[in-house]
Amino acid sequence: MEIVLAFVIGGLFAASVYMLLRRSLVKLLIGLALLSHSANLLIFTSVKLTRGSPPVIGMNATALREPFADPLPQALILTAIVISFGVMAFALALAFRAYRSVGTDDLDRMKSTDD
Amino acid sequence: MILAIAVLSGFGLAFLAPFLTRRLGNTAGLILALLPAALTIYFASLLPDAAGNEPATFSFPWAVEMGILFSFRADGLGLLFALLISGVGALIFIYAGGYLKGNSNLGRFYAWLSVFMGAMIGVALADNILVLFVFWELTSISSYMLIGFEHERESARFSALQAFLVTGLGGLAMLAGLLLLGISGGSYELSVLLQKGDALRADALYIPAVALILLGAFTKSAQFPFHFWLPNAMEAPTPVSAYLHSATMVKAGVYLLARLGPALNGTDLWFYTVGGVGAATMLVGGYLALTQTDLKRLLAYSTVSALGMLTMLIGLGSKHALEAAVVLLLAHGLYKGALFLVAGALDHETGTRDVTQLGGLFSKMKLTAIAGGIASLSMAGLPPLFGFISKELTYETALEYGSWLTGVVVLAGLFFVFVAGAVGVAPFWGKPKQTPKSAHEAPFSMWFAPMTLAGLSLLIGIFPVPVSGFLVSPAVSAAIGEATTVKLKLWHGVNTAFILSMSTLLIGAGLFAVRDSIRRGLSKLTWRWGPSFFYERSLDGLNTLARGQTRFLQNGYLRFYLFTVVFAGTGLAGFTLFARDGFHWPEKVLDIRFYEAMLAVLILCGAFFATISRSRLGAVASLGVAGYGVSLIYLLFGAPDLAMTQFLIESLTVILFVLAFYHLPQFTQLSSRRTRLRDIFIALLAGGVMTTLVLSAVGIQLHDSISPYFAQNALPLAHGRNIVNVILVDFRGIDTLGEITVLSIAAVGVYALLKLNPHTGKDKEGEGE
């Protein structure tokens, strides 16, 4: 399964790089969203995958029973998801404001604020 | 210890100078001069020890592992230099008070002058060559600040930068040379290196080390072809020209050559390079002086010529030559310093420095005229002045090396006589001329300094014995590396040198008499391709290169930066991965189930359609498909928290995009087909390298995981059953606080961007509705 995920990560990364290289600001933002998916999956695949056993201690148990999914990357990804949403919201607002002020979403024409 | 305090006291004075100047105004110079005066007395008190070959030393372990000691050593040569620096320094402090009277930046001037004095004394007395380098660079920096003192003028800024670049680049070369010297000698202590002369000369590093050190010394001492910065440095106030660019700083290169002589001289390389460059500089400087009409530039070119003569003598390297060099160093410091100060007084009192406009001022400026007259006679080499002794010694040395060298030195002697007459005699005698300001005697502060220097020229000339015993002998001993005694005499009898000296005077006086026609004749010959032409060209070239490179690398296109980063990153990572044989097909992986594989295909399809979709909504919907797919992956592999969060966030993101689209333009195809193909290539390359990396990295565990710690302690320590939540809110609670802060800032930012309209934005909003 790791092999399949490796291809998913690579595919998402390729798509995001292509979108990041576009001139349109909105496409760039879509690329950013794809990039964060790719990065999160990368963290997720960096440890041994486990099916269907979340790292939660049952109500009557006192300790986790093997096997269980590694909680550490999950904590990292959880943070990353939330932060990337914050970035995305801010970037969208910025794009909106930039379009209002400059009148274009073409990055090549945003080099100067003079006209 | 006192030695170190004495060396560093100049820097302390630099801090005090602005406050003292603010308090005391123009009389501050008299108070500030007390320190250099005290230093002069202190250094003089060290002379007997140096003469007895037991110089005062100071050593403090600085960076011992790298062989750097903060060490000073006051031997004869160093003390001669230190005395020149502190003695002339004291007079310059007094003089500057008169010359720059009422200048609002006098405090800053004194501060930099103090820094320079401290740095220069450091150069003279440092025993560690790296400490010497630090002080050496400090003199360049203070010189930059002092040449550019009147920074409102562009020419002053240009000259300051030019002097700094030439001497600074030379200084860097010298640092490399000194390091090579230290490597081949196994020590950075001068006192050690000077004992190892034979080993150093035989070392393979000898030639590069000497070449680099000479580059430093030649640039600092304005040797041909680096001489051009010194006349331009005359933009500095005259006290600075007298002090830095005549008596002391420009002699630092000469000093270094004399200092390192025992370790490096005696080879053909040294003899021909140092001697040859010195002789060339001597003639070029003297020749260029002939055409000048500006007092200070005249003096500057003759200083270049004298520096060339010093360098040449050190290149010859015999005992007689070094004797002549040491005496010339001292004599030149005294008479040239005095002449500069006289020139400054003339400029100050008459308003012009043009020799063709000055004449007959003796009756109005008697004291200045007397000082100038004595100094110029010393420069011309008339008995019984010190300059005469110096000239005799130089001629005697030249005679030892044959007729061609004698001819060259005599020619330089003619230039000296010419300049001496033009600066020290011509302005005061002959027909009185109209000057921009009506001339009158300079104030005390401004005639005292040149008078003292000129008086010393006379005094030492008549009584040379104490100076030769206490000052010249130890210095020459240090320069040749063995104890020796020098006996200076005013009268050597009528010998070849004397006859040459007298004929120089006569012919020089003859040349001086027809100076106007010489000037007219020579000024027609001008060079366009001089060294300063190359300096300006290379400076322009450097600027053009910098502009072009900046425009290329920082062209303002975000895509270009991304492209560079991604391409370089994947290229390097991919290359390393394959070159180092880092790729391994993963083993011990989880089996693949059909529905999981379908999910993976779904995500990839989502990503693919998000990139190719022509409609904005289609792209965002595809993005959503990919996002929900990812959250399902989380769910399947034991991460329900992630799945929930991802699901929620994905929905919000899609909604946000759709809301934003309402205000944003439609997708249009902006890039050309070629650009798109290039980007597809880059994207596929990056994705491929990423997949390969992940495949290689799966199953590699470099360190023990810390996850079991969280799993075991979540319940007993934090009383939580959901380990992921416990990590976030308890074990790593502060991190989560940081995350919340970031989110709040983003929220504030979004609010500000949406709600707060700059007034220009408001107009556009109005148009839109």
Interface residues (C-beta under 8 A of the other chain):
Chain A: M1 E2 I3 V4 L5 A6 F7 V8 I9 G10 G11 L12 F13 A14 A15 S16 V17 Y18 M19 L20 L21 R22 R23 S24 L25 V26 K27 L28 L29 I30 A33 L34 H37 S38 N40 L41 L42 F44 T45 S46 V47 K48 L49 T50 R51 G52 S53 P54 P55 V56 I57 G58 M59 T62 A63 L64 F68 A69 D70 P71 L72 Q74 A75 I77 L78 T79 I81 V82 I83 F85 G86 V87 M88 A89 F90 L92 A93 L94 A95 F96 R97 Y99 R100 S101 G103 T104 D105 D106 L107 D108 K111
Chain B: G556 Y557 L558 R559 L562 F563 V566 P586 V589 L590 D591 I592 R593 E596 A597 A600 I603 L604 A607 F608 A610 T611 R616 A619 V620 L623 A626 G627 V630 I633 Y634 L636 F637 G638 A639 P640 D641 L642 T645 Q646 I649 L652 T653 L656 F657 A660 F661 H663 L664 P665 F667 T668 L670 S671 D679 I680 I682 A683 L684 A686 G687 G688 M690 T691 T692 V694 L695 A697 V698 G699 S705 I706 S707 F710 A711 Q712 A714 L715 R721 N722 I723 V724 I727 L728 R732 D735 T736 E739 V742 L743 A746 A747 G749 V750 L753 L754 T760 G761 K764 E765 G768
